[in-house]
């Protein structure tokens, strides 16, 4: 499969992952309602949330496929100038937008110093911005990671992925649970979130490049399904009798999401053509995939405004109405976020093109001045 053109199943997976990210943030609003009211309803919503958690690992895995398979022959400076401005400019602008949004919502005064402090603090101004801190750091490392993976054999790469999973996810997961029960083992010795997220890039590269036997695929599907059911059970055990809003069981650093993410990726890799996805759906998913960065950045504001409006029309004490509200929120947030992302992308490309023209004109004038001086 050539990376010179778009890979249909990767496009579909990226689009699906973006939709599931929106659904994650919708679930985060409503799961907690039923924790003390009705544990069965809470479990049902948590089970649905378990499947959505393939989203972020899938984003990282697909990044690994496209970024680690490339050869970076240009200088590191040229690499940064080519790829980093869009990420960093988008991150700073939307951090500013969310800062103003949160300040307005909480009636706090604006402060440039406070903005700089939070901007340079992991997590930023809104809960979903953690991803930008990770992906920007990863992009700084990609040319070096690319060289590493290309010089590793299949077995060595697999061993590295497993090692990082053990020293990252397993140790961190163990530390969470032992700390919860005041035993506190493995505190501070697990790999950082950067290593854990980077490992998903290695995993995506591995799964894309190497063939997975049919027997192994079946095992992967089984483990993935089991992990989906174990997540809400582990979540209830971890939380005990107090719903603290702590969803560590569902994060990319947990031991669970990696397995269903692998399962879905393998399923699409080997069966996508058999699904016979209608062309119109492929086109929509491709559109979402291409605009996923801006959809990711803008969807939280849209979701929160929509949720405040729609809650007036639904009875959130009714589980059936909550399910209906979740579905409507997902559809409307996805559509409006896509529309906004297309507009933002157009504006960004327009401004970028104008800036490039100004820079070319400026360089041309400097060249003409130097030429005239020589003459």
N, C-alpha and C positions, 0 to 999 in steps of 0.2 A: 504493500500500500504506500503510495507516494504522499509525502507531506507537502508537495507543491500545490496541491489542491485540497479543498475542504473534504474531510472524512465525514460521511453522513451520520454514522452512529455517534461520533464524537460531538457533532453539532447538536444532535438530538439530546444527548446526555447533558451537554452544557445548558441547553434550553430547559430541560427537565430539572436540572439542579437549581437553576435560577427560580423556577416556579416553586420548588420545594423550600428554598430559603425563605420566600415570602410566607409559605405555609408554616414554617418553623416559628416565625415571629407572630403569626396569628395564634398558633397554639399556645405560645408563651403568655398570651393575654388571658386565655380561657381555661387552661388546664388547672391553674391554681384555685379557680372558683369551686371546684368539686372535691378538693383534697379533704376537707373536713365535712363536706356535705354528703358526698356519695363516692366511696372508694371504687365502686364498679365503674361509674361514669369517668372518674379520674383515670382509671386503668385503660379504658377504651380510648380516651383522648391521648394518653401517654403512649399507647400502642401505635396509634396513627402517627404520633410525633416521632416514634422510633424509626419508622421508614423514612421520614423526611431527613433524617440525619446522615443519609448518604450524600447529601447535597454538597457540603463544604469539602469533604474528602474527594468527591468527584471533580470539583473545580481544580483542586490542587493536582489531581492525577492527570487531567487533560492538559494542564499547564506543563506538566512533566513530559507528556507525549510530544507537544509541539516545540517546547523550548529546549529540551535536552537532546533532541534528535538533530538539532541544527549544528552547523560548524561556524564558530565565531572567529572568522579570519581577520575581521577588522580589529583595530586597537580597542582597548577597554574603554578609552574615552569616547570613541565613536559609538561603541555599543551603548554606553550610558546616554549619550546625546540622542540616539535613535529611539530608545525605548522608555527612558525614565520620565521625560517631561510630562507626558500625558497622565501617567499614574500619579506623579507628585502634584502637578497642578490641580488635577481633579480632587485629590485628597485634601489639599489645602483649602480650595474653594468650598467644598462640601463641609469641611470641618467648620469653616466660617458660617455657613448657612445653618448648620445644626447648633452652633453656639448661639447665634441670634435667635433661632427657634426656641431653644431651651430657656434662654434668658427672658424672652417674651412670655413663655408659658409659666415661668416661675416668678415673673416680675422682678428679676435681678438686673442690676446695672451692668452695662458692657464695660470691659476692661481689656486693653490690648495686652497688658502684662499677663493677666489671667488666661487670655486666649493662648498666648505663647507657652505658658506653663502646661496647660492641658493638652495642647497640640503635641508637645514633646513628651507626654506621658502616655504609656501604653494603654490603649483602650479608647482614648479620645472622648469626644463629647456625646457619643451615642453608642449603644451597646453593639451595633453591627460593625462599627468602624475598626474593631480589633483586626479584622481580616486585612484591612489596608496596611496596617503596621507589619503584618506577617508577609504579605505578598511583595511589598516594596523591599523589605530586607532580603527576601528570597531572590528577587530580580537582580540585586547587587551581586549575588553569589552564583547565578546561573552559568556564566561562562566557565567558571572553575568546576562546578558540579558536572557540567556537560563533558569536560575532559575526563573527569574521574569515572563516570559511568561507562564511557566508551572504552576505557582501559581495564574494565573489570569483566571477568568471565561471568557467565550466567550464574554459576554456583556462588561465586564471590559476591555478586550483587544481591542474590537472594539472602545470603548470610548477613550482609550489611543491613538489609531491610529488617530482617528478624531481630538483629542485635539492637537497632535503634528502637524497635517496637518494645523490646524487653526493657532496655535501659530508660526508655521514655515513657511510653504508655503504661506498661505494667507496673513499674516502680511508682509512677505518679498516682495511678489508680489505687495501689496498695497504701500509699501515704494518705490519700483522702480518707479511706475507710478506717485506717488505724487511728488517724487524728480524730475522726468522728467519735471513736470509742476511747479516746484519751490514752492511746498507747503510743502513737506517733512514731512509727517506723519509717525509714527511708526519707526522712525530711531533708529536702534541699539537695539530694544527690541524684535525682532523676534528670534526664536531659531536658533542655528548655523546650518551650513551645515552638521555637524556630526549628530545632532539630526534628521535632515530631511532624511539623507541617512539611518540612523539606522531604521527609521520608515518604510522604504521599506522592511527591513528584517522582521519586525513585521507583515507587510502586507502579505508577502509571506508565513510566518508561518500560519497566520490566514486563508488565502485562500486555503492552502493545507490541513489544519487540519479539517476545518469545511465545511459542505455542504452548497452550495448556491442554493436556490430554483430556479426553472425554470423562475418564474416571475421576480425574482431579476436579473437573468442573462440577460434577455431581456432588462431591464432598464440599466444594466451596459453596454451592447453593444451600446445602443442608446446614452448614455452619452459619451462613448468613441469616437464614430463617430463624434458627435458634437464637442468634444474637438479638434479632428484632424483638423476640418475646422475652428475652432475659433483661433487656434494658428497662422496661417499666417495673419489673419485679425488683431489680437492683435499686432503682430509683426510690421505690417505696421503702425498701429496707434502709437505704442510706438516709432518707429524710426522717424516718421514724414517725413520730406523732406531730411533728412541726413542719409545716410547709414554709420553707425559708426563701423560696425563689431560687435556690441553688440547683442548677441543672448540670452539674459536673459529669454526671453519668452519661449525658448526651453529647458532650463536647468532643472535638477532634482528638483531645488528649486522653480520652477514655479508652478502654480496651474493646468496646463494643462496635462503634460505627464502622470501623475498618472492614469488618467481615461482610456485612450486607453491601458496602460500597464495592468491594471486590466482586461480589456475586453479580450485582447489576452490571458492572462493566464487562465482565466475562460473558454474561447473558447477551448483551447487546453486540459485543464483538463477534460472536459466533452465530447469532440468530437474527440480527437486525433485518437482513434481506428477506427472511422468512416471515417477518411481521407484516410485510406489505403495507407500510404506513402510507396513507393517502398523501398525495403531493401537496395538498393545501396545508396539511398539518406539518409536513416537513418544512414547508416554506415559513410557516409561523414560528416553528421551533428554531429554525436557522436565524430568523430575524431576532428572536429573543437572545440567541447565543451571541450574535454579533454585537448586540447592544447590552450585554450582561453587566458590564462595568457600571454604566450609568443607571441601569435598572436597579442594581444593587445599592447604589448610593442614594437614589431618590425615593425608593419604595417605602421607607420607614415613615417619612413625613406623610405621604399619601395614605398609607395604612392607618396612621393614628387619626388623621382628620376624618377618613371614612368611618372608622370605628366609632368615633364620638357621635357622628351623625346617625349611623345605622342603629346604634344601641337604643336610640329613642323610638325606633320602630319595632324592636324585638323585645321579648321577655327573656332576659338572660337566666331566669330561674327555671326555664323550661329547657331540658336537654335537647329536645328535638329542634327547638328554635335556635339554640346555640349552634348545633350542627349545620343548620340552614344558613345562619349568619356567617359561620366560618367559610362555607362554600361561596357565598356571595362576596364576602371580603376578598377571597382569593381571586375570583374572576375580575372584579372591578379594580383591585390593586394592580394586578398583572397588566390589564389593558391600559390603565392610565399611566403606569410606570413605563410601559413600552412607548406610548405616545410621547411622554416627556423625554425619554432617552433619545428618541429619534431627533427631537428638536434640539436637545443639548448637543448631540453629536454633530448636527449640522452647524450650530453656532461655533463649536470648538474648531471644526475643520475650516470654517470660514475665517475665523480669527487667526488660526495657525497659518493659513495660506497668506493672509495679509502680512503677518509678521515675517514670514519667510521672504516675501517680495521686498519688504523694507530692508531686511538684512542683506539681500542680494544687491539692492540698489546702493546701500551703504558701502558694501565691499567693493562694488564697481567704482564708486566715486573715489575711494581710497586708492584703488589700483590706478585710476586715471591720474590722480595727483602724483603718485610715485613715478608713473611713466613720464609725466611732464617734467618732473624734477630731473630725471635721468637725461632727458633730451636737452 
